[in-house]
Amino acid sequence: MMEEKSFSIESNNVPENKESKEKPLEIKEAELEDVFGIMSILKENLLPRELLDKEKRDIYLRSVDKKIEDFSAKGFLVKPFSEEELENIILDKENHLTLIARKDDSIVGYAMTYDLENWRKSNPDWEKRVELINKEKSWLLEKGKVLYFRHVAVKKFPENKGIGARLEYKVFFEAKQKGYKEIIGEALEYPIENKASLDFHKKIGFEKIGTIKESDNKLIWGLYKKDLEN
C-alpha cells in the first residue's frame, strides 16, 4: 500500500564482528543521499509488468516456474517513480513525509506519503476514478488534513520481517504530529490481489472505502482509510 506493499516496506548474513555489535535499526526522514538505496528497493519490489498483461501472464509464470499466488502472498509494488521525482519528493518536506529504515549502514526499507491535496494536484484524474462505497464519505474528495500513503517496501531478506510495520507506525506518529486526521492508501485487487498488503493493512485498522479503476478496468485498486485519532 500502500499503493502496494508493498501497504508494500541490509543485512547479508555476514558474520558479526566480535569486536563490534550490530547497529540498531534507525528510522528517519529520507535525504538526497538515500536516493540510490530507495530506488534499489523499489526495483526489487516491482511486480513484473508481464503479470498485468493477460496474454503474457501464463508464459511469464512458466518461464520463472512460479504461480500468481507466490507474488500475491509476498506483496509487491506496481507504480514506479523516477530518480528525479524521488529527489523532488524528498526535498518537498511540506507536502511529503518520506522515511527510510537503515540497518548496518544500509537502507532496508522506505515509506513515501503525500499530502492528499498535493497528490490530487499532481494527479488531476485520480479522483475522477474514485468510486466510494458510501457516498456520505464525500469528505475524501474535499479539502482537509488527509495523508495519502503511496508506498512502503523493504529489502527481501527474512531478517527484515517487521520493518515495514515499524515504518508504517512511524508514519502514523509523524502524521499525527503534523495534524493529519486520516490516512488513505491503495492496494491492487485485480487482476492480481496484493494479499500481503491487504491482510496487513486490514489488521492494523484500515477499512475499505472505495475502489479505483484505470486502464479500461484492467487494473482495479481498493481504496482504504485509517483514522489516526483512534
C-alpha positions as CSV (number, residue, x, y, z in Angstrom):
1,M,0.0,0.0,0.0
2,M,0.3,1.3,0.5
3,E,-0.1,1.5,-3.1
4,E,1.0,-1.7,-2.5
5,K,3.3,-3.3,-0.2
6,S,4.4,-3.2,-0.7
7,F,0.7,-1.3,2.4
8,S,4.4,-2.9,0.0
9,I,8.5,-2.0,3.1
10,E,20.7,-4.7,4.6
11,S,21.7,-7.4,6.2
12,N,23.6,-10.0,4.1
13,N,24.2,-12.7,6.7
14,V,27.7,-11.6,7.2
15,P,29.2,-13.0,10.4
16,E,29.2,-10.4,13.2
17,N,32.5,-8.8,14.1
18,K,33.3,-9.9,17.6
19,E,34.7,-6.5,18.4
20,S,31.5,-4.7,17.5
21,K,27.8,-5.1,17.9
22,E,25.1,-4.9,15.2
23,K,23.8,-1.3,14.9
24,P,20.1,-0.9,15.9
25,L,17.5,-0.2,13.2
26,E,17.2,3.6,12.6
27,I,14.1,5.1,11.1
28,K,14.4,8.7,9.9
29,E,13.4,11.2,7.2
30,A,15.0,10.5,3.8
31,E,17.7,12.7,2.4
32,L,19.1,13.1,-1.1
33,E,21.9,10.8,-0.3
34,D,19.3,8.0,0.2
35,V,18.0,8.1,-3.4
36,F,20.1,5.2,-4.6
37,G,19.1,2.9,-1.7
38,I,15.4,3.7,-2.1
39,M,15.5,3.1,-5.9
40,S,17.1,-0.3,-5.3
41,I,14.3,-1.3,-3.0
42,L,11.7,0.0,-5.4
43,K,13.1,-2.1,-8.3
44,E,13.4,-5.2,-6.2
45,N,9.7,-5.0,-5.2
46,L,8.2,-4.0,-8.5
47,L,5.7,-6.5,-9.9
48,P,6.9,-7.8,-13.3
49,R,4.8,-6.0,-15.9
50,E,4.1,-9.2,-17.8
51,L,1.8,-10.3,-14.9
52,L,-0.5,-7.4,-15.6
53,D,-0.9,-8.5,-19.3
54,K,-3.4,-11.3,-19.7
55,E,-1.7,-12.6,-22.9
56,K,1.8,-12.6,-21.4
57,R,1.0,-13.8,-17.8
58,D,1.0,-17.5,-18.3
59,I,4.1,-17.5,-20.4
60,Y,6.0,-15.5,-17.9
61,L,4.8,-17.7,-14.9
62,R,6.0,-20.8,-16.7
63,S,9.4,-19.2,-17.5
64,V,10.1,-18.4,-13.8
65,D,8.3,-21.5,-12.5
66,K,6.0,-19.6,-10.2
67,K,2.3,-19.1,-9.6
68,I,0.3,-15.9,-9.2
69,E,-0.1,-16.8,-5.5
70,D,3.6,-16.5,-5.0
71,F,3.6,-12.8,-5.8
72,S,0.3,-12.2,-4.1
73,A,1.4,-13.7,-0.8
74,K,4.7,-11.7,-0.7
75,G,3.4,-8.3,-1.6
76,F,4.6,-6.1,-4.4
77,L,4.7,-2.5,-5.9
78,V,3.1,-1.6,-9.2
79,K,3.7,2.1,-9.9
80,P,7.4,3.1,-10.1
81,F,8.8,6.6,-9.9
82,S,12.0,8.2,-11.4
83,E,15.0,9.4,-9.5
84,E,14.1,13.0,-10.4
85,E,10.6,12.5,-8.9
86,L,12.0,11.0,-5.8
87,E,14.5,13.8,-5.3
88,N,11.7,16.4,-5.6
89,I,9.6,14.4,-3.1
90,I,12.4,14.2,-0.6
91,L,13.1,18.0,-0.9
92,D,9.5,19.0,-0.6
93,K,9.1,18.2,3.1
94,E,6.0,20.4,3.4
95,N,3.9,18.2,1.2
96,H,5.6,14.8,1.7
97,L,6.8,12.6,4.5
98,T,9.4,10.1,3.2
99,L,11.1,7.8,5.7
100,I,13.9,5.3,5.4
101,A,14.8,2.4,7.7
102,R,18.6,1.9,8.0
103,K,20.4,-1.1,9.5
104,D,24.2,-1.7,9.5
105,D,24.7,1.4,7.3
106,S,22.4,0.1,4.6
107,I,18.8,1.2,3.7
108,V,16.5,-1.7,4.2
109,G,13.1,-0.1,3.7
110,Y,11.3,3.1,2.9
111,A,7.8,4.7,3.2
112,M,6.5,7.5,0.9
113,T,3.5,9.7,1.6
114,Y,1.8,12.8,0.1
115,D,-0.4,15.5,1.5
116,L,-3.7,14.5,-0.2
117,E,-4.2,17.9,-1.7
118,N,-0.7,17.7,-3.2
119,W,-1.4,14.2,-4.6
120,R,-4.7,15.5,-6.2
121,K,-2.9,18.4,-7.9
122,S,-0.1,16.1,-9.2
123,N,-2.7,13.5,-10.4
124,P,-5.8,15.5,-11.5
125,D,-7.5,12.5,-13.0
126,W,-7.2,10.4,-9.8
127,E,-10.4,11.5,-8.0
128,K,-12.4,11.0,-11.2
129,R,-11.7,7.3,-11.0
130,V,-12.6,7.0,-7.3
131,E,-15.9,5.2,-6.6
132,L,-16.8,5.5,-2.9
133,I,-18.7,2.7,-1.2
134,N,-20.6,5.1,1.0
135,K,-21.5,8.3,-0.8
136,E,-21.7,10.1,2.5
137,K,-17.9,9.8,2.8
138,S,-17.5,12.6,0.3
139,W,-15.1,14.2,2.8
140,L,-12.4,12.2,1.0
141,L,-12.7,14.5,-2.1
142,E,-12.9,17.7,-0.1
143,K,-10.1,19.8,1.3
144,G,-8.8,18.5,4.6
145,K,-5.8,17.2,6.5
146,V,-5.6,13.8,4.9
147,L,-2.3,11.9,4.2
148,Y,-2.0,9.8,1.1
149,F,0.2,6.7,1.5
150,R,1.9,5.8,-1.8
151,H,4.5,3.1,-0.9
152,V,6.0,1.1,1.9
153,A,8.6,-1.5,0.9
154,V,11.6,-3.4,2.4
155,K,14.5,-5.4,1.2
156,K,13.5,-9.0,0.8
157,F,15.5,-10.7,3.5
158,P,13.9,-12.9,6.2
159,E,15.7,-10.9,8.9
160,N,13.9,-7.7,7.7
161,K,10.5,-9.0,8.7
162,G,8.6,-6.4,10.7
163,I,10.5,-3.4,9.3
164,G,7.6,-2.5,7.1
165,A,5.2,-2.3,10.1
166,R,7.7,-0.2,12.0
167,L,7.9,2.2,9.1
168,E,4.1,2.5,9.0
169,Y,3.7,3.1,12.7
170,K,6.4,5.8,12.5
171,V,4.4,7.4,9.6
172,F,1.3,7.3,11.8
173,F,3.1,9.0,14.6
174,E,4.7,11.7,12.5
175,A,1.4,12.3,10.6
176,K,-0.4,12.9,13.9
177,Q,2.3,15.4,14.9
178,K,1.7,17.3,11.7
179,G,-2.1,17.5,12.4
180,Y,-3.3,14.8,10.0
181,K,-6.6,13.1,11.0
182,E,-6.8,10.3,8.4
183,I,-4.5,8.4,6.1
184,I,-5.6,6.7,2.9
185,G,-3.9,4.3,0.5
186,E,-4.5,1.9,-2.4
187,A,-3.8,-1.8,-2.9
188,L,-4.2,-3.7,-6.1
189,E,-7.1,-6.1,-6.1
190,Y,-7.4,-7.0,-9.8
191,P,-6.1,-8.7,-11.9
192,I,-3.7,-9.7,-9.1
193,E,-4.6,-9.3,-5.5
194,N,-1.9,-7.8,-3.3
195,K,-2.9,-10.1,-0.5
196,A,0.1,-9.5,1.7
197,S,-0.6,-5.7,1.7
198,L,-4.4,-6.1,2.1
199,D,-4.2,-8.6,5.0
200,F,-1.6,-6.4,6.9
201,H,-3.4,-3.1,6.5
202,K,-6.8,-4.5,7.5
203,K,-5.1,-6.0,10.6
204,I,-3.8,-2.6,11.7
205,G,-7.1,-0.8,11.2
206,F,-7.5,0.2,7.6
207,E,-11.1,-0.1,6.2
208,K,-12.1,-0.2,2.6
209,I,-14.0,2.9,1.5
210,G,-14.0,2.5,-2.3
211,T,-12.4,1.4,-5.5
212,I,-10.3,3.0,-8.2
213,K,-10.4,1.7,-11.8
214,E,-8.0,2.5,-14.5
215,S,-6.8,1.3,-17.9
216,D,-10.3,0.4,-19.0
217,N,-10.8,-1.6,-15.8
218,K,-7.7,-3.7,-16.4
219,L,-6.5,-2.5,-13.0
220,I,-8.7,-2.2,-10.0
221,W,-7.5,-0.9,-6.7
222,G,-9.1,-1.0,-3.3
223,L,-9.1,2.4,-1.5
224,Y,-8.5,2.1,2.2
225,K,-8.6,4.6,5.1
226,K,-7.3,4.6,8.7
227,D,-8.5,7.1,11.4
228,L,-5.3,8.3,13.0
229,E,-7.2,9.6,16.1
230,N,-8.1,6.0,17.2
